[in-house]
Amino acid sequence: MKNAVERSKRDRKRKTKEIYDTDYCIGQDNVRLMGMDIHNPVFGTSAVLILLFIVLTLVFPDGANQALTSARSWSINNFDWFFIVGCNIFVVFCIFLLLSPVGKIRLGGKDATAEFSYLSWFSMLFAAGMGIGLMFWSVAEPVAYYTDWYGTPLNVAPNTEQAKNLALSATMYHWGLHPWAIYAVVGLALAFFSYNKGLPLTIRSAFFPLLGERCWGAIGNFIDILAVLATIFGLATSLGFGAQQAAGGLSHLLGISSGITTQIGFIVVVTAIAIISVTRGLDGGVKLLSNINMFIAAGLVALIVVVGPTLSIASTFGDIAVGYVKNFAPLSNWIGREDSEWFHGWTVFYWAWWVSWSPFVGMFIARVSKGRTVREFITAVLLIPTIVTMVWLSIMGGTALEQVTSGVGELSNGISDVSLAMYQMFDQLPVSTLLSVVGTLLILMFFVTSSDSGSLVIDSITAGGKEDVPVGQRVFWAVVEGLIAITLLVGGGAEALTALQAGAITTGLPFTLVLIIMCWSLYKGLQSEKHLYQTA
């Protein structure tokens, strides 16, 4: 009986190996160009499309803005159900993997060991995922919902106790399980097919169980090009808007001009530090900066707890947890919504934005997760960030709403400028200058980690999935991100950035379908390896 079981295991292992063995690798299409090792179909096409987009946006800023904004609105308004259903599927799928037997599977094989400590691993996940966004929106978003800046969740009456509770739970909804489930699906699929099946670390590899050898052809090229465009546009948009927000903060803090010179200066500084980081690689660059980020962030929130409304913050955490669970289903529903303006302008917009960022964040998560089990991966990527976000929001958002409801400071008048919301909250606390300085430093560092991790990801995709590429290639993409942001700021300003953002969000529609298919492909792949972890 035992021998029969062993033979069955060997047969299944041999069959699995045959499925994933391929005589063709996309890396064979790579060419050497100016010291770079690039996958020509993806690199060349992506470069042409990026250049064409920038030129058209600068030459026809109004037309580009109108066309892409219309495309974004069409996607969000007509496919709201698709975004909501898709993102709900990702949450359920991740929880299923967490509880299923495939959770035992280790990324890299049974004998693989983790490359990074838990602290460094989580720091890199959070810094690349959404650390920078939480700096601004953990304050601005709940205040916006409470004061009806752009609609209220579930059509609740603004400036009421119910509005306060729902403002925090709705913000938590947007930054909790759903976005991290999106990242987890992409990250786990890429890590599994790369480290367990020996396929290149690039988006197309996640579809090998469904597409087979066609992954290395035109279909695979299209998937990778779409991922490159979504990543570069998303990063450049964030860097451009971030420069405007940071300039506004510096003006508030130091009294300097928030004009184009300050904005360009911020992008140059971020890009310069990112270049230094990418030349040092993951261990000496991204990991080090991510650890520093988390240390500074922990110090900032600890200081706010001490000097802020401590008791209110403690009770707010419980309110957010209860409100998140209570409102999860109503906020996840898309049928018969009475808060259509808020629903489309916030929730559906967010889902499209997170999906458009998933190739970048997911691939970076895959790069740093070798040696972890599927269960460890889901726990670290889905559950722990959600809890940390809940703590962060209770401190930042809770303090802001306490000021608003008490009629204290500029926030009590509502949101005037998103970039100033955090600083306006700090102004009403002791040691406000210290808080503002630390907050500004943290914003800078989060932008740097997003830039350098994004450069590593784009570099890998355009190199055909290779992880060991010339340093100059990483520097190239870091510089390109900065140049795109500067070019659009100088040539088109806010309209050009809005057009770029609309373009990135529009890619979220086809990529949601890509991710749904990816779930099925990942499940098939995990099932093929499950027998290796079964005991006789």
C-alpha positions as CSV (number, residue, x, y, z in Angstrom):
1,M,0.0,0.0,0.0
2,K,2.8,2.4,1.0
3,N,4.7,1.6,-2.3
4,A,1.5,2.3,-4.3
5,V,1.1,5.7,-2.6
6,E,4.8,6.5,-3.3
7,R,4.4,5.6,-7.0
8,S,1.3,7.8,-7.2
9,K,3.2,10.7,-5.7
10,R,6.1,10.2,-8.1
11,D,3.6,10.0,-11.1
12,R,1.9,13.2,-10.0
13,K,5.2,15.0,-9.5
14,R,6.5,13.9,-12.9
15,K,3.2,15.0,-14.5
16,T,3.4,18.4,-12.8
17,K,7.0,18.8,-14.0
18,E,6.0,18.0,-17.6
19,I,3.2,20.6,-17.4
20,Y,5.6,23.4,-16.4
21,D,8.7,22.3,-18.3
22,T,9.1,24.5,-21.4
23,D,11.8,24.7,-24.1
24,Y,11.1,28.3,-24.6
25,C,11.8,31.2,-22.3
26,I,10.9,34.8,-22.9
27,G,14.4,35.8,-21.9
28,Q,15.7,34.4,-25.2
29,D,14.1,37.4,-26.9
30,N,16.3,39.8,-24.8
31,V,18.7,42.1,-26.5
32,R,21.6,44.2,-25.2
33,L,21.1,47.9,-25.7
34,M,23.3,50.6,-24.2
35,G,24.4,48.3,-21.4
36,M,20.8,47.1,-20.6
37,D,19.4,43.6,-20.9
38,I,15.9,44.1,-22.2
39,H,13.0,42.0,-23.5
40,N,12.5,43.7,-26.8
41,P,8.7,43.2,-27.5
42,V,7.7,44.5,-24.1
43,F,10.4,47.1,-23.6
44,G,10.1,48.6,-27.1
45,T,6.3,48.7,-27.3
46,S,6.0,50.1,-23.8
47,A,8.6,52.8,-24.5
48,V,6.8,53.8,-27.7
49,L,3.4,53.9,-26.0
50,I,4.7,55.9,-23.0
51,L,6.4,58.4,-25.2
52,L,3.3,58.7,-27.5
53,F,1.0,59.2,-24.5
54,I,3.3,62.0,-23.0
55,V,3.6,63.8,-26.3
56,L,-0.2,63.7,-27.0
57,T,-0.9,64.8,-23.4
58,L,1.4,67.8,-23.7
59,V,0.4,68.8,-27.2
60,F,-3.4,68.4,-26.5
61,P,-3.7,68.7,-22.8
62,D,-7.4,69.6,-22.8
63,G,-8.3,67.0,-25.3
64,A,-6.3,64.3,-23.6
65,N,-7.8,65.2,-20.2
66,Q,-11.3,65.2,-21.6
67,A,-10.9,61.9,-23.5
68,L,-9.2,60.0,-20.7
69,T,-11.5,61.4,-18.0
70,S,-14.5,60.4,-20.0
71,A,-13.0,56.9,-20.4
72,R,-12.5,56.7,-16.7
73,S,-16.0,57.9,-15.9
74,W,-17.4,55.4,-18.5
75,S,-15.5,52.5,-16.8
76,I,-16.5,53.5,-13.3
77,N,-20.1,54.3,-14.0
78,N,-20.9,51.4,-16.3
79,F,-18.8,48.7,-14.7
80,D,-19.2,49.6,-11.0
81,W,-20.8,46.1,-10.5
82,F,-17.8,44.4,-12.1
83,F,-15.3,46.2,-9.9
84,I,-17.3,45.5,-6.7
85,V,-17.9,41.8,-7.6
86,G,-14.3,41.3,-8.7
87,C,-12.8,42.8,-5.5
88,N,-15.2,40.9,-3.3
89,I,-14.1,37.7,-5.1
90,F,-10.5,38.5,-4.3
91,V,-11.2,38.8,-0.6
92,V,-13.2,35.6,-0.5
93,F,-10.5,33.8,-2.5
94,C,-7.7,34.9,-0.2
95,I,-9.6,33.8,2.9
96,F,-10.3,30.4,1.2
97,L,-6.5,29.9,0.5
98,L,-5.7,30.9,4.1
99,L,-8.0,28.2,5.5
100,S,-7.4,25.5,2.8
101,P,-4.8,22.7,2.8
102,V,-2.8,24.6,0.1
103,G,-1.8,27.0,2.9
104,K,1.0,24.6,3.8
105,I,2.7,25.1,0.4
106,R,6.0,27.0,0.8
107,L,7.0,29.6,-1.9
108,G,10.2,28.2,-3.3
109,G,9.7,24.6,-2.3
110,K,9.6,22.6,0.9
111,D,13.2,23.4,1.8
112,A,13.1,27.1,1.0
113,T,14.0,29.6,3.7
114,A,12.9,33.2,4.1
115,E,15.3,35.9,2.9
116,F,14.0,38.6,5.2
117,S,13.0,38.8,8.8
118,Y,9.3,39.3,9.6
119,L,9.9,42.9,10.5
120,S,11.8,43.8,7.3
121,W,9.3,41.8,5.2
122,F,6.3,43.5,6.6
123,S,8.0,46.9,6.4
124,M,8.7,46.5,2.7
125,L,5.1,45.3,2.1
126,F,3.6,48.3,3.8
127,A,6.0,50.9,2.4
128,A,5.4,49.8,-1.2
129,G,1.7,49.1,-0.8
130,M,0.0,52.2,0.5
131,G,2.0,53.9,3.2
132,I,2.2,57.2,1.4
133,G,-1.6,57.3,0.7
134,L,-2.4,56.8,4.3
135,M,-0.3,59.8,5.3
136,F,-2.7,62.1,3.6
137,W,-6.1,60.3,3.4
138,S,-6.2,58.9,7.0
139,V,-6.9,62.5,8.0
140,A,-8.6,64.0,5.0
141,E,-10.9,61.1,4.1
142,P,-12.9,60.7,7.3
143,V,-13.2,64.5,7.6
144,A,-14.5,64.6,4.0
145,Y,-17.1,62.0,4.7
146,Y,-18.2,63.5,8.0
147,T,-18.6,67.0,6.5
148,D,-20.1,65.9,3.1
149,W,-17.1,67.2,1.1
150,Y,-18.1,65.0,-1.9
151,G,-21.1,63.0,-0.8
152,T,-21.5,60.8,2.3
153,P,-21.3,57.0,2.6
154,L,-24.7,55.2,2.5
155,N,-26.3,58.7,2.3
156,V,-26.0,59.3,6.0
157,A,-26.8,62.8,7.3
158,P,-23.5,64.7,7.6
159,N,-22.2,66.2,10.9
160,T,-24.0,63.6,13.0
161,E,-22.8,60.9,15.4
162,Q,-23.8,58.3,12.8
163,A,-21.8,60.2,10.2
164,K,-18.8,60.2,12.4
165,N,-18.9,56.4,13.0
166,L,-19.6,55.7,9.3
167,A,-16.8,58.1,8.1
168,L,-14.2,56.0,10.0
169,S,-15.6,52.6,9.0
170,A,-16.0,53.7,5.3
171,T,-12.4,54.9,5.3
172,M,-11.3,51.6,6.8
173,Y,-13.3,49.8,4.2
174,H,-11.3,51.5,1.4
175,W,-7.9,50.8,3.0
176,G,-8.6,47.4,4.6
177,L,-9.1,43.9,3.3
178,H,-10.1,44.7,-0.3
179,P,-6.9,46.5,-1.6
180,W,-4.6,44.1,0.2
181,A,-6.5,41.1,-1.2
182,I,-5.9,42.5,-4.7
183,Y,-2.2,42.8,-4.0
184,A,-2.2,39.3,-2.4
185,V,-3.6,37.6,-5.4
186,V,-1.0,39.1,-7.8
187,G,1.9,38.7,-5.4
188,L,1.1,35.1,-4.5
189,A,0.5,34.0,-8.1
190,L,3.8,35.5,-9.2
191,A,5.8,34.2,-6.3
192,F,4.3,30.7,-6.7
193,F,4.8,30.3,-10.4
194,S,8.3,31.8,-10.3
195,Y,9.8,30.2,-7.2
196,N,7.9,26.9,-7.3
197,K,7.5,26.3,-11.0
198,G,10.6,27.9,-12.3
199,L,8.9,30.4,-14.6
200,P,10.1,34.0,-15.2
201,L,9.1,36.6,-12.6
202,T,6.7,38.5,-14.8
203,I,2.9,38.9,-14.9
204,R,2.4,36.5,-17.9
205,S,3.8,33.5,-15.9
206,A,0.8,33.5,-13.7
207,F,-1.4,32.4,-16.6
208,F,0.8,29.4,-17.7
209,P,-1.7,26.8,-16.5
210,L,-4.4,28.3,-18.7
211,L,-2.4,29.5,-21.7
212,G,0.6,27.1,-21.8
213,E,3.2,28.0,-24.4
214,R,1.1,30.9,-25.6
215,C,2.3,32.8,-22.6
216,W,5.5,33.5,-24.4
217,G,3.8,35.0,-27.4
218,A,1.6,38.0,-28.3
219,I,-0.9,37.3,-25.5
220,G,1.8,37.3,-22.9
221,N,3.4,40.4,-24.4
222,F,0.1,42.2,-24.1
223,I,-0.3,41.3,-20.5
224,D,3.2,42.5,-19.6
225,I,2.8,45.7,-21.6
226,L,-0.5,46.5,-19.8
227,A,1.3,45.9,-16.5
228,V,4.2,48.2,-17.4
229,L,1.8,51.0,-18.5
230,A,-0.3,50.7,-15.4
231,T,2.8,50.8,-13.2
232,I,4.6,53.6,-14.8
233,F,1.5,55.8,-15.1
234,G,0.5,55.1,-11.6
235,L,3.9,55.9,-10.1
236,A,4.4,59.0,-12.2
237,T,0.9,60.2,-11.3
238,S,1.5,59.6,-7.6
239,L,4.9,61.4,-7.8
240,G,3.4,64.4,-9.6
241,F,0.4,64.8,-7.3
242,G,2.6,64.0,-4.3
243,A,5.0,66.8,-5.3
244,Q,2.0,69.2,-5.3
245,Q,0.9,67.9,-1.9
246,A,4.4,68.0,-0.4
247,A,5.0,71.5,-1.7
248,G,1.7,72.6,-0.1
249,G,2.9,71.1,3.2
250,L,6.3,72.7,3.0
251,S,4.7,76.0,2.3
252,H,2.5,75.6,5.3
253,L,5.4,74.5,7.5
254,L,8.2,76.7,6.3
255,G,6.4,79.5,4.5
256,I,8.2,78.8,1.2
257,S,6.5,79.0,-2.2
258,S,4.5,75.9,-3.2
259,G,5.0,76.7,-6.9
260,I,6.5,74.6,-9.7
261,T,10.1,75.1,-8.6
262,T,9.4,73.5,-5.2
263,Q,7.5,70.7,-6.8
264,I,10.3,69.9,-9.2
265,G,12.8,70.1,-6.4
266,F,10.8,67.5,-4.4
267,I,10.7,65.1,-7.4
268,V,14.4,65.6,-8.0
269,V,15.2,64.8,-4.3
270,V,12.9,61.7,-4.3
271,T,14.4,60.5,-7.6
272,A,18.0,61.0,-6.4
273,I,17.5,59.0,-3.2
274,A,15.6,56.4,-5.1
275,I,18.5,56.0,-7.5
276,I,20.9,55.5,-4.6
277,S,18.6,52.9,-3.2
278,V,18.1,50.9,-6.4
279,T,21.8,50.8,-7.0
280,R,22.2,49.2,-3.5
281,G,19.6,46.5,-4.3
282,L,16.9,45.1,-2.2
283,D,18.9,44.3,0.9
284,G,20.9,47.5,1.1
285,G,18.4,49.9,-0.4
286,V,14.7,49.1,-0.3
287,K,14.8,47.0,2.9
288,L,16.9,49.6,4.8
289,L,14.6,52.5,3.8
290,S,11.5,50.5,4.6
291,N,12.7,49.7,8.0
292,I,13.5,53.4,8.6
293,N,10.0,54.3,7.4
294,M,8.3,52.0,9.8
295,F,10.5,53.2,12.7
296,I,9.6,56.8,11.9
297,A,5.9,56.0,11.4
298,A,5.8,54.2,14.7
299,G,7.4,57.2,16.5
300,L,5.0,59.6,14.8
301,V,1.8,57.8,15.9
302,A,3.2,57.1,19.4
303,L,3.8,60.8,19.8
304,I,0.3,61.6,18.7
305,V,-1.2,59.1,21.1
306,V,0.8,60.8,24.0
307,V,0.1,64.4,23.1
308,G,-3.3,63.9,21.5
309,P,-6.8,62.8,22.8
310,T,-5.5,59.5,24.2
311,L,-8.8,58.2,25.6
312,S,-10.7,59.1,22.5
313,I,-8.1,57.4,20.3
314,A,-8.4,54.2,22.4
315,S,-12.2,54.1,22.1
316,T,-12.0,55.0,18.4
317,F,-10.1,51.8,17.6
318,G,-13.0,49.7,18.9
319,D,-15.6,51.9,17.1
320,I,-13.7,51.4,13.8
321,A,-13.4,47.6,14.3
322,V,-17.2,47.2,15.1
323,G,-18.2,49.7,12.3
324,Y,-16.0,47.9,9.7
325,V,-17.6,44.6,10.4
326,K,-21.1,46.1,10.6
327,N,-20.9,48.1,7.4
328,F,-18.8,45.7,5.4
329,A,-21.8,44.1,3.6
330,P,-23.7,47.4,2.9
331,L,-20.6,49.0,1.5
332,S,-19.8,46.0,-0.6
333,N,-23.2,46.0,-2.2
334,W,-23.7,47.7,-5.6
335,I,-27.4,47.2,-6.1
336,G,-29.8,50.1,-5.4
337,R,-27.3,52.4,-3.9
338,E,-28.7,55.8,-2.9
339,D,-25.3,57.3,-2.4
340,S,-24.4,57.1,-6.1
341,E,-22.1,60.1,-6.2
342,W,-20.1,58.9,-3.2
343,F,-20.2,55.3,-4.3
344,H,-18.7,56.0,-7.7
345,G,-16.5,58.9,-6.7
346,W,-14.9,57.0,-3.9
347,T,-15.4,53.2,-3.6
348,V,-15.4,52.3,-7.3
349,F,-12.6,54.8,-8.0
350,Y,-10.5,53.3,-5.3
351,W,-11.1,49.7,-6.5
352,A,-10.0,50.7,-10.0
353,W,-7.0,52.5,-8.6
354,W,-5.9,49.6,-6.4
355,V,-6.3,47.2,-9.4
356,S,-4.2,49.4,-11.6
357,W,-1.4,49.4,-8.9
358,S,-1.6,45.6,-8.4
359,P,1.1,44.6,-11.0
360,F,3.6,46.9,-9.3
361,V,2.8,46.2,-5.7
362,G,2.0,42.5,-6.3
363,M,5.3,41.8,-8.1
364,F,7.3,43.6,-5.5
365,I,5.6,41.6,-2.8
366,A,6.5,38.4,-4.7
367,R,10.1,39.5,-4.9
368,V,10.5,39.7,-1.1
369,S,8.3,36.7,-0.1
370,K,10.3,33.6,-1.1
371,G,10.5,31.1,1.6
372,R,7.1,31.9,3.2
373,T,4.2,29.5,3.2
374,V,0.9,30.4,1.5
375,R,-0.7,30.8,4.9
376,E,2.1,33.1,6.2
377,F,1.8,35.1,3.0
378,I,-1.9,35.6,3.2
379,T,-1.7,36.5,6.9
380,A,1.1,39.0,6.4
381,V,-0.3,40.6,3.2
382,L,-4.0,40.6,4.0
383,L,-4.7,40.4,7.8
384,I,-1.7,42.2,9.5
385,P,-1.8,45.3,7.2
386,T,-5.6,45.6,7.8
387,I,-5.0,45.6,11.6
388,V,-2.2,48.1,11.3
389,T,-4.3,50.3,9.1
390,M,-7.1,50.2,11.7
391,V,-4.6,51.3,14.4
392,W,-3.2,54.1,12.1
393,L,-6.7,55.3,11.2
394,S,-7.9,55.3,14.8
395,I,-4.9,57.6,15.7
396,M,-4.8,59.9,12.7
397,G,-8.5,59.9,11.7
398,G,-9.8,59.7,15.2
399,T,-7.7,62.7,16.3
400,A,-8.9,64.7,13.2
401,L,-12.5,64.0,13.8
402,E,-12.2,64.8,17.5
403,Q,-11.0,68.3,16.4
404,V,-13.8,68.6,13.9
405,T,-16.6,67.6,16.2
406,S,-15.2,69.9,19.0
407,G,-15.0,72.8,16.6
408,V,-11.2,73.1,17.0
409,G,-8.9,74.4,14.3
410,E,-9.2,74.7,10.5
411,L,-10.4,71.2,10.0
412,S,-13.6,72.1,11.8
413,N,-14.5,74.1,8.6
414,G,-14.1,71.0,6.4
415,I,-11.5,70.1,3.8
416,S,-10.0,73.1,2.0
417,D,-6.8,71.3,0.7
418,V,-6.1,67.6,1.0
419,S,-2.3,68.3,1.2
420,L,-2.8,70.5,4.2
421,A,-5.3,68.3,6.2
422,M,-2.6,66.5,8.2
423,Y,-0.7,69.7,9.0
424,Q,-3.9,71.4,10.1
425,M,-4.5,68.6,12.5
426,F,-0.9,68.8,13.8
427,D,-1.3,72.6,14.4
428,Q,-3.8,71.9,17.2
429,L,-1.5,69.5,19.0
430,P,1.4,70.2,21.4
431,V,4.9,70.0,19.7
432,S,3.1,70.7,16.4
433,T,6.3,71.7,14.7
434,L,8.0,68.5,15.6
435,L,5.0,66.5,14.3
436,S,5.0,68.4,11.0
437,V,8.7,67.9,10.5
438,V,8.5,64.2,11.2
439,G,5.4,63.9,9.0
440,T,7.1,65.6,6.1
441,L,10.2,63.4,6.4
442,L,7.9,60.3,6.4
443,I,6.1,61.5,3.3
444,L,9.5,61.9,1.5
445,M,10.7,58.5,2.6
446,F,7.4,56.8,1.6
447,F,7.7,58.3,-1.9
448,V,11.3,57.1,-2.2
449,T,10.3,53.5,-1.3
450,S,7.5,53.6,-3.8
451,S,9.8,54.9,-6.5
452,D,12.6,52.5,-6.0
453,S,10.4,49.4,-5.5
454,G,8.5,50.4,-8.7
455,S,11.7,50.7,-10.6
456,L,12.7,47.2,-9.6
457,V,9.4,45.9,-10.8
458,I,9.3,47.6,-14.2
459,D,12.9,46.6,-14.7
460,S,12.0,42.9,-14.1
461,I,9.0,43.0,-16.4
462,T,10.9,44.7,-19.3
463,A,13.8,42.3,-18.8
464,G,11.7,39.3,-19.5
465,G,11.3,38.3,-15.8
466,K,15.0,38.4,-14.9
467,E,15.9,39.5,-11.4
468,D,19.6,40.0,-11.9
469,V,19.9,42.8,-14.4
470,P,22.5,45.6,-14.9
471,V,22.3,48.3,-12.2
472,G,22.1,51.0,-14.9
473,Q,18.8,49.5,-16.0
474,R,17.2,50.1,-12.6
475,V,18.6,53.6,-12.6
476,F,17.0,54.2,-16.0
477,W,13.5,53.4,-14.8
478,A,13.9,55.5,-11.7
479,V,15.0,58.5,-13.8
480,V,12.1,57.9,-16.3
481,E,9.5,58.0,-13.5
482,G,10.9,61.3,-12.3
483,L,11.2,62.8,-15.8
484,I,7.6,61.9,-16.7
485,A,6.3,63.5,-13.5
486,I,8.3,66.7,-14.1
487,T,7.5,66.9,-17.8
488,L,3.8,66.6,-17.1
489,L,3.9,69.1,-14.3
490,V,5.8,71.7,-16.3
491,G,4.0,71.1,-19.6
492,G,0.5,70.4,-18.5
493,G,0.2,70.9,-14.8
494,A,-2.8,69.5,-12.9
495,E,-4.7,68.7,-16.1
496,A,-1.9,66.5,-17.5
497,L,-1.6,64.7,-14.2
498,T,-5.3,64.2,-14.1
499,A,-5.2,62.8,-17.6
500,L,-2.4,60.4,-16.7
501,Q,-4.3,59.3,-13.6
502,A,-7.4,58.7,-15.6
503,G,-5.4,56.6,-18.0
504,A,-4.0,54.5,-15.2
505,I,-7.5,54.0,-13.6
506,T,-9.0,53.0,-17.0
507,T,-6.5,50.1,-17.2
508,G,-8.1,48.9,-14.0
509,L,-11.1,47.6,-15.9
510,P,-9.4,45.1,-18.2
511,F,-6.9,44.2,-15.4
512,T,-9.8,43.3,-13.0
513,L,-10.7,40.6,-15.5
514,V,-7.1,39.6,-15.7
515,L,-7.0,39.2,-11.9
516,I,-10.1,37.1,-11.8
517,I,-8.6,34.7,-14.4
518,M,-5.4,34.8,-12.4
519,C,-7.3,33.5,-9.3
520,W,-8.4,30.4,-11.3
521,S,-4.9,29.9,-12.7
522,L,-3.3,30.2,-9.3
523,Y,-5.8,27.7,-7.8
524,K,-4.9,25.2,-10.5
525,G,-1.2,25.7,-9.9
526,L,-1.5,25.3,-6.1
527,Q,-3.6,22.1,-6.6
528,S,-0.8,20.6,-8.7
529,E,1.7,20.9,-5.8
530,K,-0.6,20.1,-2.9
531,H,0.3,16.4,-3.0
532,L,3.9,17.2,-2.1
533,Y,2.7,18.4,1.4
534,Q,0.4,15.4,2.1
535,T,1.5,12.8,4.5
536,A,1.2,9.1,3.6
